[in-house]
Structure formats: C-alpha cells, structure tokens
C-alpha cells in the first residue's frame, strides 16, 4: 500500500491547516473508521448486558411500523 507524499494546506502565517489526500488513501481511512465504529458498537452492545436476539427477529422488528 503505497501512499503519495502528504500535501498540506498552509495559511498566511505558514501554519498547516489542512491536508490533501489521494482518493485511495481517503477511501482507506473511511473504511478503517467504519470498521472502528462497528467494533465500538459491538463492544457497547456486549457491555450493555442486554440479551441478544436473532437477526431475523431484529429485521422483523425494524420493519414493523407499529
């Protein structure tokens, strides 16, 4: 996984205020963030102590307009 050199956005004082990423690096970062969000949600669900329900039941409950 080769990355191109970082390109920074510089303000009038020479401070780095942003970074430009190539699309592949950006997509990889989004994928990694999504995976971390999923892991965090899983950990929170496990820590809640709530009983698990089968996927089919969960999908049925989500589709039920009540």
CHARMM internal coordinates of N, CA and C (Angstrom, degrees):
IC EDIT
DIST 1 N 1 CA 1.4443
DIST 1 CA 1 C 1.5266
ANGL 1 N 1 CA 1 C 107.93
DIST 1 C 2 N 1.3151
ANGL 1 CA 1 C 2 N 116.12
DIHE 1 N 1 CA 1 C 2 N 96.41
DIST 2 N 2 CA 1.4612
ANGL 1 C 2 N 2 CA 121.28
DIHE 1 CA 1 C 2 N 2 CA -179.25
DIST 2 CA 2 C 1.5232
ANGL 2 N 2 CA 2 C 109.95
DIHE 1 C 2 N 2 CA 2 C -89.98
DIST 2 C 3 N 1.3014
ANGL 2 CA 2 C 3 N 114.95
DIHE 2 N 2 CA 2 C 3 N 135.43
DIST 3 N 3 CA 1.4655
ANGL 2 C 3 N 3 CA 120.51
DIHE 2 CA 2 C 3 N 3 CA 177.93
DIST 3 CA 3 C 1.5179
ANGL 3 N 3 CA 3 C 108.72
DIHE 2 C 3 N 3 CA 3 C -111.47
DIST 3 C 4 N 1.3228
ANGL 3 CA 3 C 4 N 115.75
DIHE 3 N 3 CA 3 C 4 N 143.18
DIST 4 N 4 CA 1.4566
ANGL 3 C 4 N 4 CA 119.13
DIHE 3 CA 3 C 4 N 4 CA 173.81
DIST 4 CA 4 C 1.5264
ANGL 4 N 4 CA 4 C 107.92
DIHE 3 C 4 N 4 CA 4 C -76.67
DIST 4 C 5 N 1.3272
ANGL 4 CA 4 C 5 N 116.92
DIHE 4 N 4 CA 4 C 5 N 157.20
DIST 5 N 5 CA 1.4711
ANGL 4 C 5 N 5 CA 119.01
DIHE 4 CA 4 C 5 N 5 CA 179.42
DIST 5 CA 5 C 1.5298
ANGL 5 N 5 CA 5 C 110.85
DIHE 4 C 5 N 5 CA 5 C -58.77
DIST 5 C 6 N 1.3119
ANGL 5 CA 5 C 6 N 116.28
DIHE 5 N 5 CA 5 C 6 N 147.05
DIST 6 N 6 CA 1.4650
ANGL 5 C 6 N 6 CA 121.27
DIHE 5 CA 5 C 6 N 6 CA -179.89
DIST 6 CA 6 C 1.5276
ANGL 6 N 6 CA 6 C 109.81
DIHE 5 C 6 N 6 CA 6 C -66.57
DIST 6 C 7 N 1.3324
ANGL 6 CA 6 C 7 N 114.88
DIHE 6 N 6 CA 6 C 7 N 141.25
DIST 7 N 7 CA 1.4632
ANGL 6 C 7 N 7 CA 121.45
DIHE 6 CA 6 C 7 N 7 CA 175.41
DIST 7 CA 7 C 1.5198
ANGL 7 N 7 CA 7 C 106.66
DIHE 6 C 7 N 7 CA 7 C -118.30
DIST 7 C 8 N 1.3113
ANGL 7 CA 7 C 8 N 115.82
DIHE 7 N 7 CA 7 C 8 N 122.16
DIST 8 N 8 CA 1.4522
ANGL 7 C 8 N 8 CA 120.71
DIHE 7 CA 7 C 8 N 8 CA -174.44
DIST 8 CA 8 C 1.5236
ANGL 8 N 8 CA 8 C 111.89
DIHE 7 C 8 N 8 CA 8 C -102.07
DIST 8 C 9 N 1.3173
ANGL 8 CA 8 C 9 N 115.27
DIHE 8 N 8 CA 8 C 9 N 149.28
DIST 9 N 9 CA 1.4614
ANGL 8 C 9 N 9 CA 122.81
DIHE 8 CA 8 C 9 N 9 CA 171.00
DIST 9 CA 9 C 1.5233
ANGL 9 N 9 CA 9 C 105.64
DIHE 8 C 9 N 9 CA 9 C -94.14
DIST 9 C 10 N 1.3177
ANGL 9 CA 9 C 10 N 115.99
DIHE 9 N 9 CA 9 C 10 N 127.50
DIST 10 N 10 CA 1.4666
ANGL 9 C 10 N 10 CA 121.72
DIHE 9 CA 9 C 10 N 10 CA -175.19
DIST 10 CA 10 C 1.5328
ANGL 10 N 10 CA 10 C 109.11
DIHE 9 C 10 N 10 CA 10 C -115.32
DIST 10 C 11 N 1.3425
ANGL 10 CA 10 C 11 N 116.51
DIHE 10 N 10 CA 10 C 11 N 135.98
DIST 11 N 11 CA 1.4692
ANGL 10 C 11 N 11 CA 119.11
DIHE 10 CA 10 C 11 N 11 CA 176.27
DIST 11 CA 11 C 1.5309
ANGL 11 N 11 CA 11 C 110.18
DIHE 10 C 11 N 11 CA 11 C -83.77
DIST 11 C 12 N 1.3197
ANGL 11 CA 11 C 12 N 115.92
DIHE 11 N 11 CA 11 C 12 N -178.81
DIST 12 N 12 CA 1.4625
ANGL 11 C 12 N 12 CA 120.56
DIHE 11 CA 11 C 12 N 12 CA -176.64
DIST 12 CA 12 C 1.5271
ANGL 12 N 12 CA 12 C 113.20
DIHE 11 C 12 N 12 CA 12 C -64.79
DIST 12 C 13 N 1.3458
ANGL 12 CA 12 C 13 N 117.54
DIHE 12 N 12 CA 12 C 13 N -16.34
DIST 13 N 13 CA 1.4639
ANGL 12 C 13 N 13 CA 121.55
DIHE 12 CA 12 C 13 N 13 CA 178.30
DIST 13 CA 13 C 1.5221
ANGL 13 N 13 CA 13 C 112.48
DIHE 12 C 13 N 13 CA 13 C -96.59
DIST 13 C 14 N 1.3291
ANGL 13 CA 13 C 14 N 116.72
DIHE 13 N 13 CA 13 C 14 N 3.82
DIST 14 N 14 CA 1.4632
ANGL 13 C 14 N 14 CA 120.40
DIHE 13 CA 13 C 14 N 14 CA 179.73
DIST 14 CA 14 C 1.5171
ANGL 14 N 14 CA 14 C 113.95
DIHE 13 C 14 N 14 CA 14 C 84.23
DIST 14 C 15 N 1.3390
ANGL 14 CA 14 C 15 N 117.10
DIHE 14 N 14 CA 14 C 15 N 8.39
DIST 15 N 15 CA 1.4679
ANGL 14 C 15 N 15 CA 120.62
DIHE 14 CA 14 C 15 N 15 CA 179.14
DIST 15 CA 15 C 1.5240
ANGL 15 N 15 CA 15 C 110.18
DIHE 14 C 15 N 15 CA 15 C -83.74
DIST 15 C 16 N 1.3116
ANGL 15 CA 15 C 16 N 116.32
DIHE 15 N 15 CA 15 C 16 N 139.30
DIST 16 N 16 CA 1.4571
ANGL 15 C 16 N 16 CA 120.75
DIHE 15 CA 15 C 16 N 16 CA 175.38
DIST 16 CA 16 C 1.5280
ANGL 16 N 16 CA 16 C 108.76
DIHE 15 C 16 N 16 CA 16 C -73.05
DIST 16 C 17 N 1.3204
ANGL 16 CA 16 C 17 N 115.98
DIHE 16 N 16 CA 16 C 17 N 121.58
DIST 17 N 17 CA 1.4655
ANGL 16 C 17 N 17 CA 120.50
DIHE 16 CA 16 C 17 N 17 CA -177.82
DIST 17 CA 17 C 1.5187
ANGL 17 N 17 CA 17 C 112.82
DIHE 16 C 17 N 17 CA 17 C -116.79
DIST 17 C 18 N 1.3049
ANGL 17 CA 17 C 18 N 117.15
DIHE 17 N 17 CA 17 C 18 N -7.52
DIST 18 N 18 CA 1.4616
ANGL 17 C 18 N 18 CA 120.82
DIHE 17 CA 17 C 18 N 18 CA -179.91
DIST 18 CA 18 C 1.5110
ANGL 18 N 18 CA 18 C 110.08
DIHE 17 C 18 N 18 CA 18 C -167.01
DIST 18 C 19 N 1.3130
ANGL 18 CA 18 C 19 N 114.00
DIHE 18 N 18 CA 18 C 19 N 174.83
DIST 19 N 19 CA 1.4600
ANGL 18 C 19 N 19 CA 119.66
DIHE 18 CA 18 C 19 N 19 CA 178.54
DIST 19 CA 19 C 1.5218
ANGL 19 N 19 CA 19 C 108.56
DIHE 18 C 19 N 19 CA 19 C -141.24
DIST 19 C 20 N 1.3121
ANGL 19 CA 19 C 20 N 116.62
DIHE 19 N 19 CA 19 C 20 N 142.14
DIST 20 N 20 CA 1.4583
ANGL 19 C 20 N 20 CA 122.49
DIHE 19 CA 19 C 20 N 20 CA 176.77
DIST 20 CA 20 C 1.5241
ANGL 20 N 20 CA 20 C 107.71
DIHE 19 C 20 N 20 CA 20 C -101.60
DIST 20 C 21 N 1.3199
ANGL 20 CA 20 C 21 N 115.89
DIHE 20 N 20 CA 20 C 21 N 129.34
DIST 21 N 21 CA 1.4628
ANGL 20 C 21 N 21 CA 121.24
DIHE 20 CA 20 C 21 N 21 CA -179.19
DIST 21 CA 21 C 1.5147
ANGL 21 N 21 CA 21 C 110.06
DIHE 20 C 21 N 21 CA 21 C -114.81
DIST 21 C 22 N 1.3393
ANGL 21 CA 21 C 22 N 116.22
DIHE 21 N 21 CA 21 C 22 N 148.05
DIST 22 N 22 CA 1.4520
ANGL 21 C 22 N 22 CA 118.44
DIHE 21 CA 21 C 22 N 22 CA 170.95
DIST 22 CA 22 C 1.5312
ANGL 22 N 22 CA 22 C 107.27
DIHE 21 C 22 N 22 CA 22 C -72.49
DIST 22 C 23 N 1.3268
ANGL 22 CA 22 C 23 N 117.03
DIHE 22 N 22 CA 22 C 23 N 157.67
DIST 23 N 23 CA 1.4661
ANGL 22 C 23 N 23 CA 121.48
DIHE 22 CA 22 C 23 N 23 CA -173.70
DIST 23 CA 23 C 1.5262
ANGL 23 N 23 CA 23 C 112.45
DIHE 22 C 23 N 23 CA 23 C -60.48
DIST 23 C 24 N 1.3107
ANGL 23 CA 23 C 24 N 117.98
DIHE 23 N 23 CA 23 C 24 N -37.88
DIST 24 N 24 CA 1.4684
ANGL 23 C 24 N 24 CA 120.45
DIHE 23 CA 23 C 24 N 24 CA -178.86
DIST 24 CA 24 C 1.5306
ANGL 24 N 24 CA 24 C 110.57
DIHE 23 C 24 N 24 CA 24 C -63.07
DIST 24 C 25 N 1.3223
ANGL 24 CA 24 C 25 N 116.93
DIHE 24 N 24 CA 24 C 25 N -45.38
DIST 25 N 25 CA 1.4647
ANGL 24 C 25 N 25 CA 120.53
DIHE 24 CA 24 C 25 N 25 CA 178.34
DIST 25 CA 25 C 1.5197
ANGL 25 N 25 CA 25 C 110.37
DIHE 24 C 25 N 25 CA 25 C -63.42
DIST 25 C 26 N 1.3287
ANGL 25 CA 25 C 26 N 117.02
DIHE 25 N 25 CA 25 C 26 N -42.54
DIST 26 N 26 CA 1.4634
ANGL 25 C 26 N 26 CA 121.51
DIHE 25 CA 25 C 26 N 26 CA 178.51
DIST 26 CA 26 C 1.5271
ANGL 26 N 26 CA 26 C 110.70
DIHE 25 C 26 N 26 CA 26 C -59.31
DIST 26 C 27 N 1.3359
ANGL 26 CA 26 C 27 N 117.19
DIHE 26 N 26 CA 26 C 27 N -47.00
DIST 27 N 27 CA 1.4739
ANGL 26 C 27 N 27 CA 120.92
DIHE 26 CA 26 C 27 N 27 CA 179.47
DIST 27 CA 27 C 1.5257
ANGL 27 N 27 CA 27 C 111.24
DIHE 26 C 27 N 27 CA 27 C -62.73
DIST 27 C 28 N 1.3262
ANGL 27 CA 27 C 28 N 116.70
DIHE 27 N 27 CA 27 C 28 N -40.62
DIST 28 N 28 CA 1.4614
ANGL 27 C 28 N 28 CA 120.25
DIHE 27 CA 27 C 28 N 28 CA 178.31
DIST 28 CA 28 C 1.5243
ANGL 28 N 28 CA 28 C 110.81
DIHE 27 C 28 N 28 CA 28 C -62.91
DIST 28 C 29 N 1.3152
ANGL 28 CA 28 C 29 N 116.99
DIHE 28 N 28 CA 28 C 29 N -39.64
DIST 29 N 29 CA 1.4630
ANGL 28 C 29 N 29 CA 120.42
DIHE 28 CA 28 C 29 N 29 CA 178.40
DIST 29 CA 29 C 1.5252
ANGL 29 N 29 CA 29 C 110.84
DIHE 28 C 29 N 29 CA 29 C -66.31
DIST 29 C 30 N 1.3390
ANGL 29 CA 29 C 30 N 117.14
DIHE 29 N 29 CA 29 C 30 N -41.16
DIST 30 N 30 CA 1.4659
ANGL 29 C 30 N 30 CA 120.21
DIHE 29 CA 29 C 30 N 30 CA 177.32
DIST 30 CA 30 C 1.5247
ANGL 30 N 30 CA 30 C 110.98
DIHE 29 C 30 N 30 CA 30 C -62.85
DIST 30 C 31 N 1.3356
ANGL 30 CA 30 C 31 N 116.88
DIHE 30 N 30 CA 30 C 31 N -43.43
DIST 31 N 31 CA 1.4661
ANGL 30 C 31 N 31 CA 120.91
DIHE 30 CA 30 C 31 N 31 CA 178.54
DIST 31 CA 31 C 1.5234
ANGL 31 N 31 CA 31 C 111.02
DIHE 30 C 31 N 31 CA 31 C -61.34
DIST 31 C 32 N 1.3268
ANGL 31 CA 31 C 32 N 116.58
DIHE 31 N 31 CA 31 C 32 N -43.48
DIST 32 N 32 CA 1.4607
ANGL 31 C 32 N 32 CA 120.70
DIHE 31 CA 31 C 32 N 32 CA 179.78
DIST 32 CA 32 C 1.5283
ANGL 32 N 32 CA 32 C 110.64
DIHE 31 C 32 N 32 CA 32 C -64.05
DIST 32 C 33 N 1.3352
ANGL 32 CA 32 C 33 N 117.42
DIHE 32 N 32 CA 32 C 33 N -41.09
DIST 33 N 33 CA 1.4670
ANGL 32 C 33 N 33 CA 120.86
DIHE 32 CA 32 C 33 N 33 CA 178.87
DIST 33 CA 33 C 1.5182
ANGL 33 N 33 CA 33 C 111.13
DIHE 32 C 33 N 33 CA 33 C -64.76
DIST 33 C 34 N 1.3377
ANGL 33 CA 33 C 34 N 116.78
DIHE 33 N 33 CA 33 C 34 N -40.66
DIST 34 N 34 CA 1.4596
ANGL 33 C 34 N 34 CA 120.27
DIHE 33 CA 33 C 34 N 34 CA 178.38
DIST 34 CA 34 C 1.5303
ANGL 34 N 34 CA 34 C 110.82
DIHE 33 C 34 N 34 CA 34 C -63.29
DIST 34 C 35 N 1.3227
ANGL 34 CA 34 C 35 N 116.37
DIHE 34 N 34 CA 34 C 35 N -40.95
DIST 35 N 35 CA 1.4648
ANGL 34 C 35 N 35 CA 119.71
DIHE 34 CA 34 C 35 N 35 CA 178.24
DIST 35 CA 35 C 1.5285
ANGL 35 N 35 CA 35 C 110.84
DIHE 34 C 35 N 35 CA 35 C -64.29
DIST 35 C 36 N 1.3192
ANGL 35 CA 35 C 36 N 117.19
DIHE 35 N 35 CA 35 C 36 N -41.88
DIST 36 N 36 CA 1.4658
ANGL 35 C 36 N 36 CA 120.35
DIHE 35 CA 35 C 36 N 36 CA 177.40
DIST 36 CA 36 C 1.5254
ANGL 36 N 36 CA 36 C 111.52
DIHE 35 C 36 N 36 CA 36 C -63.79
DIST 36 C 37 N 1.3333
ANGL 36 CA 36 C 37 N 117.55
DIHE 36 N 36 CA 36 C 37 N -38.86
DIST 37 N 37 CA 1.4688
ANGL 36 C 37 N 37 CA 121.04
DIHE 36 CA 36 C 37 N 37 CA 176.72
DIST 37 CA 37 C 1.5234
ANGL 37 N 37 CA 37 C 110.63
DIHE 36 C 37 N 37 CA 37 C -62.04
DIST 37 C 38 N 1.3407
ANGL 37 CA 37 C 38 N 116.59
DIHE 37 N 37 CA 37 C 38 N -41.67
DIST 38 N 38 CA 1.4666
ANGL 37 C 38 N 38 CA 120.75
DIHE 37 CA 37 C 38 N 38 CA 178.38
DIST 38 CA 38 C 1.5261
ANGL 38 N 38 CA 38 C 111.18
DIHE 37 C 38 N 38 CA 38 C -63.71
DIST 38 C 39 N 1.3216
ANGL 38 CA 38 C 39 N 116.66
DIHE 38 N 38 CA 38 C 39 N -42.96
DIST 39 N 39 CA 1.4653
ANGL 38 C 39 N 39 CA 121.13
DIHE 38 CA 38 C 39 N 39 CA 179.24
DIST 39 CA 39 C 1.5235
ANGL 39 N 39 CA 39 C 109.95
DIHE 38 C 39 N 39 CA 39 C -62.97
DIST 39 C 40 N 1.3301
ANGL 39 CA 39 C 40 N 116.13
DIHE 39 N 39 CA 39 C 40 N -43.62
DIST 40 N 40 CA 1.4688
ANGL 39 C 40 N 40 CA 120.78
DIHE 39 CA 39 C 40 N 40 CA 179.57
DIST 40 CA 40 C 1.5282
ANGL 40 N 40 CA 40 C 110.78
DIHE 39 C 40 N 40 CA 40 C -61.97
DIST 40 C 41 N 1.3362
ANGL 40 CA 40 C 41 N 117.26
DIHE 40 N 40 CA 40 C 41 N -42.96
DIST 41 N 41 CA 1.4672
ANGL 40 C 41 N 41 CA 121.38
DIHE 40 CA 40 C 41 N 41 CA 178.99
DIST 41 CA 41 C 1.5227
ANGL 41 N 41 CA 41 C 110.56
DIHE 40 C 41 N 41 CA 41 C -64.34
DIST 41 C 42 N 1.3152
ANGL 41 CA 41 C 42 N 117.35
DIHE 41 N 41 CA 41 C 42 N -40.60
DIST 42 N 42 CA 1.4673
ANGL 41 C 42 N 42 CA 121.49
DIHE 41 CA 41 C 42 N 42 CA 177.40
DIST 42 CA 42 C 1.5268
ANGL 42 N 42 CA 42 C 110.19
DIHE 41 C 42 N 42 CA 42 C -62.11
DIST 42 C 43 N 1.3292
ANGL 42 CA 42 C 43 N 116.34
DIHE 42 N 42 CA 42 C 43 N -48.19
DIST 43 N 43 CA 1.4682
ANGL 42 C 43 N 43 CA 120.32
DIHE 42 CA 42 C 43 N 43 CA -179.76
DIST 43 CA 43 C 1.5262
ANGL 43 N 43 CA 43 C 111.41
DIHE 42 C 43 N 43 CA 43 C -60.17
DIST 43 C 44 N 1.3313
ANGL 43 CA 43 C 44 N 117.39
DIHE 43 N 43 CA 43 C 44 N -40.64
DIST 44 N 44 CA 1.4653
ANGL 43 C 44 N 44 CA 120.88
DIHE 43 CA 43 C 44 N 44 CA 178.68
DIST 44 CA 44 C 1.5246
ANGL 44 N 44 CA 44 C 110.98
DIHE 43 C 44 N 44 CA 44 C -65.64
DIST 44 C 45 N 1.3262
ANGL 44 CA 44 C 45 N 116.65
DIHE 44 N 44 CA 44 C 45 N -40.52
DIST 45 N 45 CA 1.4670
ANGL 44 C 45 N 45 CA 120.50
DIHE 44 CA 44 C 45 N 45 CA 179.20
DIST 45 CA 45 C 1.5239
ANGL 45 N 45 CA 45 C 110.57
DIHE 44 C 45 N 45 CA 45 C -64.81
DIST 45 C 46 N 1.3224
ANGL 45 CA 45 C 46 N 117.22
DIHE 45 N 45 CA 45 C 46 N -42.69
DIST 46 N 46 CA 1.4672
ANGL 45 C 46 N 46 CA 120.48
DIHE 45 CA 45 C 46 N 46 CA 179.14
DIST 46 CA 46 C 1.5279
ANGL 46 N 46 CA 46 C 110.58
DIHE 45 C 46 N 46 CA 46 C -64.84
DIST 46 C 47 N 1.3136
ANGL 46 CA 46 C 47 N 117.22
DIHE 46 N 46 CA 46 C 47 N -40.46
DIST 47 N 47 CA 1.4595
ANGL 46 C 47 N 47 CA 121.44
DIHE 46 CA 46 C 47 N 47 CA -177.47
DIST 47 CA 47 C 1.5222
ANGL 47 N 47 CA 47 C 112.28
DIHE 46 C 47 N 47 CA 47 C -71.65
DIST 47 C 48 N 1.3321
ANGL 47 CA 47 C 48 N 117.86
DIHE 47 N 47 CA 47 C 48 N -21.29
DIST 48 N 48 CA 1.4626
ANGL 47 C 48 N 48 CA 120.60
DIHE 47 CA 47 C 48 N 48 CA -177.03
DIST 48 CA 48 C 1.5228
ANGL 48 N 48 CA 48 C 112.06
DIHE 47 C 48 N 48 CA 48 C -69.56
DIST 48 C 49 N 1.3231
ANGL 48 CA 48 C 49 N 116.41
DIHE 48 N 48 CA 48 C 49 N -23.02
DIST 49 N 49 CA 1.4603
ANGL 48 C 49 N 49 CA 119.85
DIHE 48 CA 48 C 49 N 49 CA -179.47
DIST 49 CA 49 C 1.5148
ANGL 49 N 49 CA 49 C 113.71
DIHE 48 C 49 N 49 CA 49 C 77.65
DIST 49 C 50 N 1.3229
ANGL 49 CA 49 C 50 N 117.64
DIHE 49 N 49 CA 49 C 50 N 1.93
DIST 50 N 50 CA 1.4672
ANGL 49 C 50 N 50 CA 121.09
DIHE 49 CA 49 C 50 N 50 CA 179.80
DIST 50 CA 50 C 1.5228
ANGL 50 N 50 CA 50 C 109.91
DIHE 49 C 50 N 50 CA 50 C -68.68
DIST 50 C 51 N 1.3336
ANGL 50 CA 50 C 51 N 115.20
DIHE 50 N 50 CA 50 C 51 N 149.29
DIST 51 N 51 CA 1.4560
ANGL 50 C 51 N 51 CA 119.68
DIHE 50 CA 50 C 51 N 51 CA 177.84
DIST 51 CA 51 C 1.5226
ANGL 51 N 51 CA 51 C 109.78
DIHE 50 C 51 N 51 CA 51 C -70.19
DIST 51 C 52 N 1.3220
ANGL 51 CA 51 C 52 N 115.71
DIHE 51 N 51 CA 51 C 52 N 141.32
DIST 52 N 52 CA 1.4632
ANGL 51 C 52 N 52 CA 121.29
DIHE 51 CA 51 C 52 N 52 CA 176.85
DIST 52 CA 52 C 1.5235
ANGL 52 N 52 CA 52 C 109.13
DIHE 51 C 52 N 52 CA 52 C -79.42
DIST 52 C 53 N 1.3294
ANGL 52 CA 52 C 53 N 115.74
DIHE 52 N 52 CA 52 C 53 N 149.86
DIST 53 N 53 CA 1.4645
ANGL 52 C 53 N 53 CA 119.91
DIHE 52 CA 52 C 53 N 53 CA 175.08
DIST 53 CA 53 C 1.5284
ANGL 53 N 53 CA 53 C 107.79
DIHE 52 C 53 N 53 CA 53 C -124.09
DIST 53 C 54 N 1.3273
ANGL 53 CA 53 C 54 N 117.03
DIHE 53 N 53 CA 53 C 54 N 152.86
DIST 54 N 54 CA 1.4682
ANGL 53 C 54 N 54 CA 119.62
DIHE 53 CA 53 C 54 N 54 CA 179.45
DIST 54 CA 54 C 1.5303
ANGL 54 N 54 CA 54 C 111.33
DIHE 53 C 54 N 54 CA 54 C -62.09
DIST 54 C 55 N 1.3188
ANGL 54 CA 54 C 55 N 116.34
DIHE 54 N 54 CA 54 C 55 N 149.30
DIST 55 N 55 CA 1.4602
ANGL 54 C 55 N 55 CA 121.68
DIHE 54 CA 54 C 55 N 55 CA -178.84
DIST 55 CA 55 C 1.5196
ANGL 55 N 55 CA 55 C 111.56
DIHE 54 C 55 N 55 CA 55 C -56.36
DIST 55 C 56 N 1.3228
ANGL 55 CA 55 C 56 N 116.83
DIHE 55 N 55 CA 55 C 56 N -43.21
DIST 56 N 56 CA 1.4663
ANGL 55 C 56 N 56 CA 120.50
DIHE 55 CA 55 C 56 N 56 CA -178.63
DIST 56 CA 56 C 1.5328
ANGL 56 N 56 CA 56 C 110.57
DIHE 55 C 56 N 56 CA 56 C -58.58
DIST 56 C 57 N 1.3283
ANGL 56 CA 56 C 57 N 117.09
DIHE 56 N 56 CA 56 C 57 N -42.20
DIST 57 N 57 CA 1.4636
ANGL 56 C 57 N 57 CA 121.47
DIHE 56 CA 56 C 57 N 57 CA 178.81
DIST 57 CA 57 C 1.5307
ANGL 57 N 57 CA 57 C 110.46
DIHE 56 C 57 N 57 CA 57 C -65.77
DIST 57 C 58 N 1.3184
ANGL 57 CA 57 C 58 N 116.87
DIHE 57 N 57 CA 57 C 58 N -41.94
DIST 58 N 58 CA 1.4635
ANGL 57 C 58 N 58 CA 120.37
DIHE 57 CA 57 C 58 N 58 CA 179.86
DIST 58 CA 58 C 1.5240
ANGL 58 N 58 CA 58 C 110.62
DIHE 57 C 58 N 58 CA 58 C -62.19
DIST 58 C 59 N 1.3351
ANGL 58 CA 58 C 59 N 116.80
DIHE 58 N 58 CA 58 C 59 N -43.32
DIST 59 N 59 CA 1.4592
ANGL 58 C 59 N 59 CA 120.20
DIHE 58 CA 58 C 59 N 59 CA 179.61
DIST 59 CA 59 C 1.5227
ANGL 59 N 59 CA 59 C 111.28
DIHE 58 C 59 N 59 CA 59 C -64.77
DIST 59 C 60 N 1.3338
ANGL 59 CA 59 C 60 N 116.87
DIHE 59 N 59 CA 59 C 60 N -38.82
DIST 60 N 60 CA 1.4637
ANGL 59 C 60 N 60 CA 121.16
DIHE 59 CA 59 C 60 N 60 CA 177.60
DIST 60 CA 60 C 1.5241
ANGL 60 N 60 CA 60 C 110.10
DIHE 59 C 60 N 60 CA 60 C -62.62
DIST 60 C 61 N 1.3214
ANGL 60 CA 60 C 61 N 116.76
DIHE 60 N 60 CA 60 C 61 N -44.37
DIST 61 N 61 CA 1.4654
ANGL 60 C 61 N 61 CA 120.85
DIHE 60 CA 60 C 61 N 61 CA 179.82
DIST 61 CA 61 C 1.5298
ANGL 61 N 61 CA 61 C 111.38
DIHE 60 C 61 N 61 CA 61 C -64.95
DIST 61 C 62 N 1.3190
ANGL 61 CA 61 C 62 N 117.32
DIHE 61 N 61 CA 61 C 62 N -36.10
DIST 62 N 62 CA 1.4609
ANGL 61 C 62 N 62 CA 120.22
DIHE 61 CA 61 C 62 N 62 CA 178.60
DIST 62 CA 62 C 1.5229
ANGL 62 N 62 CA 62 C 111.80
DIHE 61 C 62 N 62 CA 62 C -68.77
DIST 62 C 63 N 1.3360
ANGL 62 CA 62 C 63 N 116.70
DIHE 62 N 62 CA 62 C 63 N -32.88
DIST 63 N 63 CA 1.4629
ANGL 62 C 63 N 63 CA 121.16
DIHE 62 CA 62 C 63 N 63 CA -179.56
DIST 63 CA 63 C 1.5207
ANGL 63 N 63 CA 63 C 112.82
DIHE 62 C 63 N 63 CA 63 C -81.46
DIST 63 C 64 N 1.3399
ANGL 63 CA 63 C 64 N 118.42
DIHE 63 N 63 CA 63 C 64 N -15.86
DIST 64 N 64 CA 1.4640
ANGL 63 C 64 N 64 CA 122.83
DIHE 63 CA 63 C 64 N 64 CA -177.14
DIST 64 CA 64 C 1.5292
ANGL 64 N 64 CA 64 C 109.59
DIHE 63 C 64 N 64 CA 64 C -74.03
DIST 64 C 65 N 1.3568
ANGL 64 CA 64 C 65 N 118.27
DIHE 64 N 64 CA 64 C 65 N 113.35
DIST 65 N 65 CA 1.4693
ANGL 64 C 65 N 65 CA 120.70
DIHE 64 CA 64 C 65 N 65 CA -176.82
DIST 65 CA 65 C 1.5269
ANGL 65 N 65 CA 65 C 114.17
DIHE 64 C 65 N 65 CA 65 C -71.35
DIST 65 C 66 N 1.3025
ANGL 65 CA 65 C 66 N 118.66
DIHE 65 N 65 CA 65 C 66 N -21.17
DIST 66 N 66 CA 1.4704
ANGL 65 C 66 N 66 CA 124.86
DIHE 65 CA 65 C 66 N 66 CA -178.40
DIST 66 CA 66 C 1.4842
ANGL 66 N 66 CA 66 C 111.29
DIHE 65 C 66 N 66 CA 66 C 38.39
END
COOR INIT
IC SEED 1 N 1 CA 1 C
IC BUILD
